[in-house]
Amino acid sequence: MVILNFIDKAQFLINRIGVVNVYHGIENFKKIAYPVVTTGTFDGVHLGHMTIINRLKEVAKKQNGETVLLTFFPHPRMVLQEDNDLKLINTLQEKISLLEKAGIDHLIIHPFTREFSRLTSLEFVRDLIANKIGTKRLVIGYDHHFGRNREGSFEHLMEFGNLYGFEVEEIPAQDIDNVNVSSTKIRKALTEGDLKTANEYLTHPFSISGKVVSGAQNGRKLGYPTANIQVEEAYKLIPAFGIYAVKVQVNNQTYNGMLNIGVRPSISDADGKPTIEVNIFDFDGDIYGQDIIVQLVDRIRAEEKFPTLDDLVNQMHLDKLQSLAILEK
């Protein structure tokens, strides 16, 4: 068995876009010759996750193998703690896209249920890691736990690896500490409006994806027409209210824009319900009913109430100028 002493910050960059094979349920996975495997929730696909993924790819390349990432949906906390209002950094489709960009060859998304949570650590390794996947090398993060009540540890994996014929590598504590990133820290930064920290941890802009729906068209009346975005996944984390400089992907084209998340306190007929509205610069197309992706590059300011609509329009003009200055860097 090998305990890995590895860190190379240059490799944190996502530098490959490939085609990932996605399997919804481990029973659909078709065995390959030399699977190099990791497992976890991977919410955010952040800097810490990339430490593991890049090592996974390095081992696979040396062994002429293929990378396999086993993850779960829903998130275990959403199943085991039903009163837990956990919000995730990524929707499932966003996570698939990020892992594809990260260069994973095979992505297994296995349903997480209460019944599944009762698998012992031995059953988890024997049935999934060994028998279903046929793992040759398993790469995990420091202090990784698995199985019923998180009973499984690195020591268990070393024992099970000898029993079922696979090697184990653990990213050592000092490498994880040097990265000092977790999905929990990113969620906290986003809810506090600290987009800069969140994006640094993620190594890519936090994004919101959804369908464009009709709204009250107040923005159009003010000279700043907006696309109202409906996020279908209730578990998707929405950042703090405010104005953001954004990149918008529409019809395979990318545009600059500014995004408002909030309750529109300056609009007299607003119903007080939070909305997500994006003003796309230099764009005048009809995109109702279409899916768009908004990448949040920087937070300009918090949402605030203005005395008059003229004051609001003047501030929107300044917001646009500031957004352009940020996005054109």
ABEGO torsion letter per residue (X at the ends): XBBBBBBBAAAABBABBBBBBBBBEAAABBBBABBBBBBEAGBGGBAAAAAAAAAAAAAAAAAGBBBBBBBBOBBAAAAABAABBBBBABBAAAAAAAAAAAGBABBBBBBBBAAAAABBAAAAAAAAAAAAAGBABBBBBBGBBBEBGGABBAAAAAAAAAAAGBBBBBBBAAAAAAAGBBAAAAAAAAAAGBAAAAAAAAGBBBBBBBBBBBBAGAAAAAGBBBBBBBBABAABBBBBBEBBBBBBBBGGBBBBBBBBBEAGAABAABAGBBBBBBBBBGBABBABGBBBBBBBABBABBBBBBABAAAAAAAAAAAAAAAAAAAAX
